[in-house]
Amino acid sequence: MDASFDPSENAQRMADIIDLSLLADSRRYLLKLLDARGLSYFLQKEGQRLFHIEPAKVELVVRTAVRARAEEQPAPHPKAIEHCRKEIRRELIRRVASAMLQTGL
């Protein structure tokens, strides 16, 4: 066991930050939008790819979650915001794939 501890060493090895409260809020807003507008709201209406997720809609969900945070909470880390974007996108991809399977595409 290493008895010496240098905080600067830990900064290089520290794992990426995942803000669970931001992720939970983002998922909550995603579900609200899905209930209100449906899955087609998140898909691009024009273009050659039928089931292309619109990045602006994913950004809308994440931005809303960031703005809804309590004022006493610190601003989320940029890596936490990026992780949140990826998770929201994954959830939308999963739902699009499920919808495609249900319709037989």
MARTORVO-47046 format. One record per residue (C-alpha): x negated, y, z negated; residue in one letter. Coordinates in steps of 0.5 Angstrom, whole numbers. Each point is the difference from the previous one (the first is absolute). Layout:
<node><c1>X</c1><c2>Y</c2><c3>Z</c3><residuo>A</residuo></node>
...
END
This chain:
<node><c1>0</c1><c2>0</c2><c3>0</c3><residuo>M</residuo></node>
<node><c1>-3</c1><c2>7</c2><c3>2</c3><residuo>D</residuo></node>
<node><c1>0</c1><c2>4</c2><c3>-6</c3><residuo>A</residuo></node>
<node><c1>-2</c1><c2>7</c2><c3>4</c3><residuo>S</residuo></node>
<node><c1>6</c1><c2>3</c2><c3>3</c3><residuo>F</residuo></node>
<node><c1>-1</c1><c2>6</c2><c3>5</c3><residuo>D</residuo></node>
<node><c1>7</c1><c2>3</c2><c3>2</c3><residuo>P</residuo></node>
<node><c1>-3</c1><c2>2</c2><c3>7</c3><residuo>S</residuo></node>
<node><c1>-1</c1><c2>-7</c2><c3>2</c3><residuo>E</residuo></node>
<node><c1>7</c1><c2>-2</c2><c3>-2</c3><residuo>N</residuo></node>
<node><c1>2</c1><c2>6</c2><c3>5</c3><residuo>A</residuo></node>
<node><c1>-3</c1><c2>-4</c2><c3>6</c3><residuo>Q</residuo></node>
<node><c1>3</c1><c2>-7</c2><c3>-2</c3><residuo>R</residuo></node>
<node><c1>7</c1><c2>3</c2><c3>-2</c3><residuo>M</residuo></node>
<node><c1>6</c1><c2>-3</c2><c3>4</c3><residuo>A</residuo></node>
<node><c1>4</c1><c2>4</c2><c3>4</c3><residuo>D</residuo></node>
<node><c1>6</c1><c2>4</c2><c3>-4</c3><residuo>I</residuo></node>
<node><c1>7</c1><c2>-3</c2><c3>1</c3><residuo>I</residuo></node>
<node><c1>5</c1><c2>5</c2><c3>-3</c3><residuo>D</residuo></node>
<node><c1>6</c1><c2>-5</c2><c3>-2</c3><residuo>L</residuo></node>
<node><c1>5</c1><c2>6</c2><c3>-2</c3><residuo>S</residuo></node>
<node><c1>-1</c1><c2>3</c2><c3>7</c3><residuo>L</residuo></node>
<node><c1>1</c1><c2>-7</c2><c3>3</c3><residuo>L</residuo></node>
<node><c1>6</c1><c2>-1</c2><c3>-4</c3><residuo>A</residuo></node>
<node><c1>3</c1><c2>7</c2><c3>2</c3><residuo>D</residuo></node>
<node><c1>-2</c1><c2>-1</c2><c3>7</c3><residuo>S</residuo></node>
<node><c1>4</c1><c2>-7</c2><c3>1</c3><residuo>R</residuo></node>
<node><c1>6</c1><c2>3</c2><c3>-4</c3><residuo>R</residuo></node>
<node><c1>0</c1><c2>6</c2><c3>5</c3><residuo>Y</residuo></node>
<node><c1>-1</c1><c2>-5</c2><c3>6</c3><residuo>L</residuo></node>
<node><c1>6</c1><c2>-4</c2><c3>-3</c3><residuo>L</residuo></node>
<node><c1>4</c1><c2>6</c2><c3>0</c3><residuo>K</residuo></node>
<node><c1>-1</c1><c2>2</c2><c3>7</c3><residuo>L</residuo></node>
<node><c1>1</c1><c2>-7</c2><c3>2</c3><residuo>L</residuo></node>
<node><c1>7</c1><c2>0</c2><c3>-3</c3><residuo>D</residuo></node>
<node><c1>2</c1><c2>7</c2><c3>2</c3><residuo>A</residuo></node>
<node><c1>-3</c1><c2>-1</c2><c3>8</c3><residuo>R</residuo></node>
<node><c1>-2</c1><c2>-7</c2><c3>1</c3><residuo>G</residuo></node>
<node><c1>-6</c1><c2>-3</c2><c3>3</c3><residuo>L</residuo></node>
<node><c1>1</c1><c2>4</c2><c3>7</c3><residuo>S</residuo></node>
<node><c1>-2</c1><c2>6</c2><c3>-3</c3><residuo>Y</residuo></node>
<node><c1>-7</c1><c2>-2</c2><c3>-1</c3><residuo>F</residuo></node>
<node><c1>-1</c1><c2>-2</c2><c3>7</c3><residuo>L</residuo></node>
<node><c1>-2</c1><c2>4</c2><c3>6</c3><residuo>Q</residuo></node>
<node><c1>6</c1><c2>2</c2><c3>4</c3><residuo>K</residuo></node>
<node><c1>-4</c1><c2>0</c2><c3>7</c3><residuo>E</residuo></node>
<node><c1>-6</c1><c2>-3</c2><c3>3</c3><residuo>G</residuo></node>
<node><c1>-2</c1><c2>-6</c2><c3>3</c3><residuo>Q</residuo></node>
<node><c1>0</c1><c2>-4</c2><c3>-7</c3><residuo>R</residuo></node>
<node><c1>7</c1><c2>-2</c2><c3>-3</c3><residuo>L</residuo></node>
<node><c1>-2</c1><c2>-1</c2><c3>-7</c3><residuo>F</residuo></node>
<node><c1>-6</c1><c2>5</c2><c3>-1</c3><residuo>H</residuo></node>
<node><c1>1</c1><c2>3</c2><c3>-7</c3><residuo>I</residuo></node>
<node><c1>-1</c1><c2>8</c2><c3>0</c3><residuo>E</residuo></node>
<node><c1>-5</c1><c2>2</c2><c3>-5</c3><residuo>P</residuo></node>
<node><c1>3</c1><c2>6</c2><c3>-1</c3><residuo>A</residuo></node>
<node><c1>6</c1><c2>-3</c2><c3>-4</c3><residuo>K</residuo></node>
<node><c1>-5</c1><c2>-4</c2><c3>-4</c3><residuo>V</residuo></node>
<node><c1>-4</c1><c2>6</c2><c3>-2</c3><residuo>E</residuo></node>
<node><c1>7</c1><c2>3</c2><c3>-2</c3><residuo>L</residuo></node>
<node><c1>1</c1><c2>-5</c2><c3>-5</c3><residuo>V</residuo></node>
<node><c1>-7</c1><c2>0</c2><c3>-3</c3><residuo>V</residuo></node>
<node><c1>0</c1><c2>8</c2><c3>0</c3><residuo>R</residuo></node>
<node><c1>7</c1><c2>0</c2><c3>-3</c3><residuo>T</residuo></node>
<node><c1>-3</c1><c2>-5</c2><c3>-6</c3><residuo>A</residuo></node>
<node><c1>-6</c1><c2>5</c2><c3>-1</c3><residuo>V</residuo></node>
<node><c1>5</c1><c2>6</c2><c3>-1</c3><residuo>R</residuo></node>
<node><c1>4</c1><c2>-4</c2><c3>-4</c3><residuo>A</residuo></node>
<node><c1>-5</c1><c2>-1</c2><c3>-5</c3><residuo>R</residuo></node>
<node><c1>0</c1><c2>3</c2><c3>-7</c3><residuo>A</residuo></node>
<node><c1>-4</c1><c2>7</c2><c3>-1</c3><residuo>E</residuo></node>
<node><c1>-4</c1><c2>-3</c2><c3>-6</c3><residuo>E</residuo></node>
<node><c1>-2</c1><c2>-6</c2><c3>5</c3><residuo>Q</residuo></node>
<node><c1>-7</c1><c2>2</c2><c3>4</c3><residuo>P</residuo></node>
<node><c1>0</c1><c2>0</c2><c3>7</c3><residuo>A</residuo></node>
<node><c1>0</c1><c2>-7</c2><c3>3</c3><residuo>P</residuo></node>
<node><c1>-7</c1><c2>-3</c2><c3>3</c3><residuo>H</residuo></node>
<node><c1>-1</c1><c2>1</c2><c3>7</c3><residuo>P</residuo></node>
<node><c1>-1</c1><c2>-8</c2><c3>1</c3><residuo>K</residuo></node>
<node><c1>6</c1><c2>-1</c2><c3>-5</c3><residuo>A</residuo></node>
<node><c1>4</c1><c2>4</c2><c3>5</c3><residuo>I</residuo></node>
<node><c1>-3</c1><c2>-4</c2><c3>6</c3><residuo>E</residuo></node>
<node><c1>1</c1><c2>-7</c2><c3>-3</c3><residuo>H</residuo></node>
<node><c1>8</c1><c2>3</c2><c3>-1</c3><residuo>C</residuo></node>
<node><c1>0</c1><c2>1</c2><c3>7</c3><residuo>R</residuo></node>
<node><c1>-2</c1><c2>-7</c2><c3>2</c3><residuo>K</residuo></node>
<node><c1>5</c1><c2>-3</c2><c3>-5</c3><residuo>E</residuo></node>
<node><c1>6</c1><c2>4</c2><c3>3</c3><residuo>I</residuo></node>
<node><c1>-2</c1><c2>-2</c2><c3>7</c3><residuo>R</residuo></node>
<node><c1>-1</c1><c2>-7</c2><c3>-2</c3><residuo>R</residuo></node>
<node><c1>7</c1><c2>-1</c2><c3>-3</c3><residuo>E</residuo></node>
<node><c1>3</c1><c2>4</c2><c3>6</c3><residuo>L</residuo></node>
<node><c1>-4</c1><c2>-5</c2><c3>5</c3><residuo>I</residuo></node>
<node><c1>3</c1><c2>-6</c2><c3>-5</c3><residuo>R</residuo></node>
<node><c1>7</c1><c2>3</c2><c3>1</c3><residuo>R</residuo></node>
<node><c1>-1</c1><c2>1</c2><c3>8</c3><residuo>V</residuo></node>
<node><c1>-3</c1><c2>-7</c2><c3>1</c3><residuo>A</residuo></node>
<node><c1>6</c1><c2>-3</c2><c3>-5</c3><residuo>S</residuo></node>
<node><c1>5</c1><c2>4</c2><c3>5</c3><residuo>A</residuo></node>
<node><c1>-3</c1><c2>-3</c2><c3>6</c3><residuo>M</residuo></node>
<node><c1>1</c1><c2>-7</c2><c3>-2</c3><residuo>L</residuo></node>
<node><c1>7</c1><c2>1</c2><c3>-2</c3><residuo>Q</residuo></node>
<node><c1>2</c1><c2>3</c2><c3>7</c3><residuo>T</residuo></node>
<node><c1>-4</c1><c2>-6</c2><c3>3</c3><residuo>G</residuo></node>
<node><c1>-6</c1><c2>5</c2><c3>3</c3><residuo>L</residuo></node>
END
